[in-house]
Structure formats: structure tokens, C-alpha cells
Amino acid sequence: MGRLTGGDPSLLRRINSAVVLHALRGSESPTLTDLTRITGLSRPTVEGVVEGLFAAGLVVEEGPDESAARRQGRPARRFRFRAEAGYLLGIEIGSHRVSALLSGLDGRIVGAGSREVSETACADDRLEQVRIVIAEVLRRTGVARSSLRAVGVGSPGIVEADGTVRLGTALPDWTGLALGERLRRSFRCPVLVENDANAAAVAEHWKGAATESDDIVFVLAGLSPGAGSLIGGRLHRGFGGAAGEIGALHLLGRDVTPEHLLSTTDTPLDPLDERAVAAVFAQARQGDTGARAAVERFIQRLVHDVAALVLALDPELVVIGGWAAGLDGVLGPLRDELARYCLRPPRVALSLLGEAAVATGALRLALDHVEEQLFAVDGSAAARR
């Protein structure tokens, strides 16, 4: 072995910069003295880092409090993390709706928009609606497209690392769609495409029903349910991105498809026709015997599907989202079934984010990507971009 030497000065600078930036973003207008106390770094080191962050446009000096100045003389300089130094987009592409959330670098939402889309719309038409929503949100907020630092996208289907939808039966023309490539043509920043249930799981962990749990399953309940899971606080995609596709469990010895399960006639429901599905549940609430039997069949299938995933992952918490989150009586049967089949039944809760879950998770994924750049200390984050 060669002789040990001192650390790399450039690495030390990056570490110090990340520490100070974390402190600035988590504090309310700190002074240099505050930053020195929070970070444990020397005052000259903190001053040097702050000057560098000034030059990078990530920090600004706050104006003095005039009343405090009159009482105490010249006040200490205070600083603020510039969340407006860049912006992030979170996009949901769904069967009936596309939506977008816009935030600054602190993740606080500053703009939102959505548009209805026909369930039969082709891929080109659906993506055009996405572009219109984005343009509207940027126009209303006055944010330049060039200010975007990352874009997250939540989409149905099995999504590969490059954003290609390997299999997507929920939307017309979606299987094989190079979604990431198509969307990157509209932006100068990274575009990250993720399965919608995975994105929703991230959202619930960030600011929903799972903020206190790191091992969770989020079930995006519908005629063909999907699930996203976090293990140790990290998203679990599986080897090929197909983890959580519980909608395919009926193929393992269960011949009746969800479309037949929820039908009150001999004709299966259209998986994309949410209005027809809602009508069945409305009839069940009104006491229709056939509709109540159909809903009971659907709930039993759902709880069996969820139980299979719980047995495999042993999560602390299961969060139910999607349109089935509003069903009367979902949580009771689900808890009973999990207690019956599982060695350690998890807690079960409804989503707190509702329809915003997928777009919120997509926004969080964009924020995660930017934070890798902002707080990188090994010099490799930029290369992974």
C-alpha cells in the first residue's frame, strides 16, 4: 500500500457546501453565527461556502429588519435558500385526466393544472394534452421553461429505466411507447418516468398517510389494481420494473377477470370506463342486490391481492388509494382478510392525497434528482444525470 495522505480538498469543499446548504434550506433566515452553530464548521469556512452559494445563485441575503436595527444598531446579516433558483414539475398521465404540479427547489407547490382526457385518446393526443397543461401552468405562474431543473412523470404500466413503457394496458397505444424520449423533446432538463403506483407510494411517504413509516405498500385500487412499495424508505421497483403488478394475480388460477367480477350482467365492464364502475358502486349503496354482490366480489379479490403482497413484503403499513379509496367498507374487510392470512397484519389506512397522489410523487422524484445534484459530495451525481 502507498503512503496515506490528507483528504482531497475539493471533496472537503463539496461536503462543507452540502452541509451548509442543508442548514440554509432547513432554517428560517439564519445568520452566519446560526450556520456555524448548526453545522459545527468554523466561521471562516461557513463564510467561504456562503459566498460560493451566492455565486451559484442558490443563496440570497435577506433585507434587515428595520425595527430591530433601530433597537440594536447594525443587525447581523441573514441569508435565505433561493427556492426560486429553479423549478420542478410533477406530471400525472391517467386514463381520464392529465395533471401537473409546479414547485420551487424546496418542494413547495406554486402552481397546478389539469385537463380532462378521453379514455380512448391515442398516445399522441394524450401527450398533446400534457404539453398544454404544462404550458398553462408555466404561463400562469410566470415561470420560464428554461428554469425547470427536473420533471417527474407518473404513468400507468411497467416502465423501464429510460422511460419506455414496456407494458401498458390501461391506455391506448401505451405499450412500447418511448414516453421518456417523447417528453424529453419538450425540456432541457432531466425527465424521470415512473409507474403511477410507485409514484403514489413515494408521495404518501413524503406528505401523506405514510410519513411515519418506511416499509409501506400503496395500492392504486381499480379494476386492475397496481401497487408500489417502499422498503426501508426506498422505492422497490423489482428487476424489470414490474414489482407490485397485483392486477395480474387473477392469472394464477383465478379465471374471472376484474371486469367480470364487478359486472352485474353477463357483459364485462370496460376497464377504462370509470363511470360505469362508479354506477355499480352507486347502485350497491342504494341497496341493489346484484350490485352489492358485484362489489363484494370485487372487494374480496382486492383483499386477496393485497394479502399476497403483504405476505411477500411484510410492510408496516398498507395505504389504499385510487377510486376504490372512497368505497364504503373497504378497510374493514381488508383488515379482516390480512389478519386471517398474514403472520403479522400491517396497519391499513386510506390515502390522504387522493387524486393528487401520483403527481405529488412525480414531483418528489424530480426533487430527489435535483437534491442529488445540490448535495452531491462525490462528484458522481452529475455523471448519472
N, C-alpha and C positions, 0 to 999 in steps of 0.2 A: 504494500500500500504506500501511496505517496504521503508526503508530509501534510498534516491537516493545516488549513489556512483559515483566515477570517471569512465571514459571510459575504455574499455578493451585495455590494452597496445598493445596486439597483433593485434587488429583491427586497431589501430592507425598506427602501423608499416606498415601494408598492404596498408593503404590509402596513407601514405607517399611514399611507394615504387611505387605504381601505378602512383602517381603524378610525381615523378622524372623520371620514365621510359617513361611516355608520353612526358616529356620535352626533354629527350635524343633522342627519336625517331623523334621528330619534329624539332630538331635543328642540325646545322652543326658544329660538334666538339665543344660543349660548354665547358667552364671551370667551376670550382666549383662556382666561382662568378656569372657566367651566370645562372647556375642552381638555385642558391639561389635567384637571381632576378626574374627568370621566375616562380618559384614555390611559392615564398613567404615564404619558410621554412628557418629555421636557418642554418647557415653553418655547425655546428656540425651534425645536423640532415641529411643534404644532404650528408656529408662525410660518415656517417654511412650507409645510403641507398646505395650509390655508391659502397662501399666495399662489401655489401651483393650481389649486382648485379654482381660485379666481380666474387664472389664465385659461383654464379649461371651460369656464362658463358654468361651473356646477355650484358655485357659491357666490353670494352677494352680501354686501354689508347692509344691515338694517339701519334705517334712519334713527337718530337719537330720540328718546322720549324727552320732549321739551320741558315737561313739568319736573322730571327727575333731574334734568340738567340744571334747572333753576335752584333746586334744593341742594344738590350735591356738587355743583361745579361740572367739570367736563366728565361726561359719563364714559364708561368702558365701551369699547367697540363690540357690537353684537353682529352675529352672522346667521345666515339662513341658507339651507339647502335649496337650490333652484329647481323645484319640481317642474317648472315650465321650461327647463333647458331641453326637454324632449318629451315626446308623447307616445302613447301606446294605444293599440286598437285590439279589442276582443270581439270576434265575429262569431255568430251562430248561423249555420245554414241548416234549416229544417224543412220539413215537408210542406208546411203551410206558411212559414214565416222566415224571414232573414232579419237579423238584428245586429247592432254594433254598439259597443261601449268604448268611450274615449277617456283616457286618464293621463295625468302627468306622470313623472318618474316616481312619485310617491304612491301610485296606485289609486289615488282619489279620483273618482269619476267626475268628469267635467262636461260630458256630452253623451247623448244616447239617441238612437233612432231605430226604426224597424219598418218593414213593409210586408204586406200580405203577399203570398205567392201561391199559385195553384199547385195542388199536389201532382198534377200531370205535366207541369212545366218541364221542358227539356233542360239539359245542363247549361246550354248557352243562355237561355232566358233566365234561369235561376242565378247564374253568375252575374248577369247584367243587373239584376235587382240588387245584388250585393254591392256592386260598384255604385249604383245610385244611392243606396243608403249611406255608404261611406262618404260620398261627395256631399250629401246633405248634412251629415254630422260635422264634417270639417268646415263647411260653409257657415253653419250656424254658430260654431264656436270660434271661428276666425283662425283656426289652426292650419298652417301650411302643410301640405303633404310632405314636403321635404323635412319637416320637423319630426316625423314619425321615426322612432328608433326600433320598433319591432311590432309585428302583427301576429296575433294568435287567432286560430280558426278552429271551431268545433264543428265536426261533420259526422253524420251517420256513416257507419261502415268500418271495415278493417283498414286502417291507414298505415302505410309503410313510412319509413323514416324520412323519405324525400317528399312526403305529402301526397303520394299516389294512393288512390282508393283501390285496394286490391279486390275488395268485395263490398258492394253497397247496394242492397236490395230495397232499401227504404225510399230511394229517389230514382226517378227515371234517368237513364244514361249515366249512372254514377259508377258502376263497376268498371275499373280500368281507367277512370278519369285521372289525369295528371293535375290534380287540384292545386297542389303547391306550385307547380310550374305555371299554371294559368294565372294564379293570383299574384305571383311574383312579378309579372309583367306590369302590374299597376303600382309597384312600390320600389323604392330604392333601399329598403331595409329588409332584414330577415323576415320571412313568413313561416310560421310554425303551425302545421296542421295536425290536429289530434282528434281521435274519436270523441264523439259528443259525451258519452257516459264518463269517459276518463276525464274530460274537461270539467264536467259537473262535479265529479268526486274531488278534484282539486279545489273547486270553488267552495264546496261545503266545508272543506278543511281550512280554507282561508278565512271565510267570514260567514259560514252558515251553521248547520247543526253539528258539525264535527270539529269545531275549533279546539276542543279539549282532548281529541283522540287522534292517534297516529296510525292505528290499524283499523281501517274502515272499508266498507263496501257501500257504494252508491248504486242503487238500482233505478235505471231510467225505464220506468214501467210503461208498457204499451202493449199492443197486440204481439209484437215481437220484442220482448224486453232485452235490454243490454245492461251491463254493469261495469263500473270502474272501481278499482280498488287501490288503496294506499297501504303499503306495508312499511312500518317504521317511518311513516311520513313521506315516503317516496312512491311515486306512481308506478304501478306494476302493469306493464304492457304485455308481457309474455314475449317469447322468442320472435314471433312474427306479427305481434300487434293484435292478436286475436283473443287475449285474455278477457274473460267476462262475457263472452258471447252466449249467454244463457238462453237466448231465444232459439238456439239450435238443439236444446236438450230434448225436445219432443221427438227428435230423430232417433234417440236411443230408446226404442221400444214404446214410444208414445206416438201412435199413428195419427191422432187427432191434432190438427193444426190449431193455433190460437184463433184463426179466422173462423173455424168451425165451432170452437168452444163457446165463443161469445155470440154466435148466431142463434136467433130464435126461430129460424126457418131451416130448410134444407140447403139454402144458398149461403155460402161463406161470405163473411164481410170482406170488404176491400181493406187491406191493411193501411192504406193511405187515407181512407175516408173517416176521419176523426168524428165528423158529425154523426155518422151512422152509429159509431161506437158510443158516443155521448147519448144518443137516443135510447140505446138499450139500457144504459145505466139510469136514465131518467125514468124509463118505464118500470124498472125494478124498484126505484124509490116510491113510485106510485102504487106499488103492490101487484104489478103484473106477474103472474106465476111463472110464465115462460121466461121472462126477462130476469127474474130473480134466480131461477135455476141456471141461466147462462152466466150471470155474474158470479154465482157461487162456483161454477166450474172454472171460470177464469181465475178467481182468487186462489182456488186450490192449486191450479197449475203454477201460478206465480209463487206461492209459498214453497212449493216443492222445488222450483228452480232456484229460489234464493237459498233454501236449505242445502242444496248441493254445493253451492259456492261457499256457504258458511262452513260446511264440513271440511272443505279443502283449505280454507284460509284462516279459520278461527279468528275473525275480526272482533274487535271490542264493540263496534257499532255498525248497524246497518241503517242507511238513510234511504228512504223511498221518495223518489221524485218522478217527474213526468206527469202526464194527465191522470194516472192512477193514484197520485198522491192525494187527490181530492175525493177519493172513493170513501163512502161510509163503510166502516167495518174492516178496512184493510189491516190495520195494525193488530187488532185482536187475534184474528186467525193466523197472522204471520207469527206473532209471538208464541201462540199455542203450538204451531207446527214446528217452529225452531226448538222449542222446549221438548217436543216429542222425539225429534230426530237427532238433535245436536248434543254432544257431550258437554259443551259449555255454551248455552244460548247467549247470544250477544244482546246488547240493548238495541232497540228499534225506535227510530224517530222519523218524522216526516221532514222533507226538505224545508229549510227556512227561506230559500232563494226563489223557489217557484220557477216561473218561466225565464228568469234571468240567470239560472244556474250555469247553463252551457257558455253563454257569452262571458259571464264573470270568470269562469275557469279559463277560458281562452285568453282573457286579459291577464290573468295571473301567470299563465305560461309565458306570455310576452314579457311581463315584468321580471320573471325568473331569468329569462335570457339576458335582459339588459343588466340585471344585477350581477350576472356572471362577468359582464364586461366591466362594470363600475368597480366591483370589489375583487377583481382578479389580482392574485399575488404571484402566480407562477408564470405569467406571460403566455399561457396557452389558450386562454379563453378566446382571444381574437382569432386564433387559428381555427378554432372549432366553429366559428361563425359561418 
